[in-house]
């Protein structure tokens, strides 16, 4: 009897299974990235999506800024540090709205005051301080100061160097006299001249006609 022969009735011992080969390190790290990095990426995408929607389902509002406010053109009369306009630096102009105005039409004028200097200055062009004078030859027909109230409010302009102020004036096509006397005859057809005076300066005369 051979000693290496297993005893009768005894099954041979099964062979031990061989473990599978270990994957390379590169595959190991790829698996870790997929397991750990994918949830982080999903969280980041979710935060970006919520931020883009403003967090409440509405688009995020763009920031707004207040519109700049324009500087006042009529400052207080006691504007500190700004001198009154000298007559020689003021350029006054009054321009009729037409060469001639037919019967029944009130003449209109464009009144301009310009600071011809390089520095800002103050000038009062209120009704009590300026005068629009209409004449026809030697006939003094109308003045804007004849019926102006003694307590008429000032209209003080702060004019920068080279800046102009332009307003409109309507002549009611009537005569006037000092003290605002009434019962004067209406001006007739003919040629008239108009000038503007303010702060010691006077405009060149402008000619127009009445029909």
GIJO-V381917 format. One record per pair of residues at least 12 apart in sequence whose ideal C-beta (glycine too) atoms are under 7 Angstrom apart, sorted by the first residue. I is the first residue (numbers start at 1). J is the second residue. D is the distance in Angstrom with one decimal. If there is no record, write none. Layout:
i = (I I)
j = (J J)
d = (D D)
This chain:
i = (73 73 74 74 74 75 75 77 77 79 79 82 82 82 82 83 84 84 84 85 85 85 85 85 85 87 87 87 89 89 89 89 90 90 90 90 90 91 91 92 92 92 92 92 92 92 93 93 94 94 94 94 94 94 94 94 95 95 95 96 96 96 96 97 97 99 99 100 100 100 101 101 101 102 103 106 106 106 106 107 107 107 108 108 109 109 110 110 111 111 111 111 112 112 113 113 113 113 113 114 115 115 115 115 115 117 118 119 120 120 120 120 121 122 122 122 123 123 123 123 124 124 124 125 125 125 126 126 126 126 127 127 127 128 128 128 129 129 130 130 130 131 131 131 131 132 132 132 132 133 133 134 134 134 135 135 136 136 136 141 141 141 142 142 142 142 143 146 146 146 146 147 147 173 174 175 187 189 189 190 191 191 192 192 192 193 193 194 194)
j = (157 158 155 156 157 156 158 154 156 122 158 120 121 122 158 121 121 122 123 115 121 122 123 159 199 199 200 201 115 116 117 121 113 115 123 199 201 114 116 112 113 196 198 201 202 203 112 203 109 111 132 194 195 196 203 206 109 110 206 109 194 206 208 109 110 208 209 208 209 211 208 210 211 211 211 170 171 172 173 171 173 208 168 170 169 194 166 168 166 167 169 196 164 166 125 157 164 165 198 164 159 160 161 162 163 161 161 161 158 159 160 161 159 156 157 158 157 159 198 199 154 155 156 155 157 198 152 153 154 155 144 148 152 148 150 152 154 198 196 197 198 143 144 145 197 144 169 194 196 194 195 171 192 194 192 193 190 191 192 175 187 192 171 174 175 176 176 176 177 178 180 176 180 187 186 187 210 210 211 210 207 209 208 209 210 205 207 206 208)
d = (6.7 7.0 6.5 6.4 6.1 6.8 4.4 6.0 4.5 6.0 5.9 5.6 6.5 5.4 6.4 5.6 6.2 5.2 6.8 6.1 3.8 6.4 4.2 6.8 5.7 6.2 3.5 4.4 6.1 5.3 3.9 6.7 6.6 6.8 6.6 5.9 4.0 4.2 4.9 7.0 5.9 4.8 6.2 5.3 6.5 3.8 4.3 5.2 5.2 5.4 6.6 5.5 6.7 4.2 5.3 5.6 6.4 4.6 5.9 5.7 6.8 5.7 3.9 6.5 7.0 6.3 6.5 6.4 3.6 5.6 6.9 5.8 6.6 4.5 5.7 5.3 6.2 5.8 5.1 4.7 6.7 6.3 6.4 5.4 4.6 6.4 6.2 6.2 6.9 5.0 5.3 6.0 5.6 4.9 5.8 6.8 6.7 4.8 6.5 4.2 3.7 6.8 6.0 6.6 5.6 5.5 4.2 5.7 6.2 6.4 4.8 6.5 6.1 5.7 7.0 5.8 5.4 6.5 6.7 4.9 4.8 6.5 4.9 5.3 6.2 5.2 5.7 6.1 4.3 4.1 6.8 4.3 4.2 5.5 6.9 4.2 6.8 6.3 6.8 6.6 4.0 5.9 5.7 4.8 4.6 4.2 6.1 6.5 5.7 7.0 5.3 6.5 5.7 5.0 7.0 5.3 5.8 6.7 4.9 5.7 5.3 6.8 6.5 6.8 5.9 4.7 5.8 3.9 6.0 5.7 5.5 6.0 3.9 6.7 6.3 6.0 6.4 5.4 5.7 6.2 6.3 5.4 5.7 6.9 6.3 4.5 5.5 5.3 6.9)
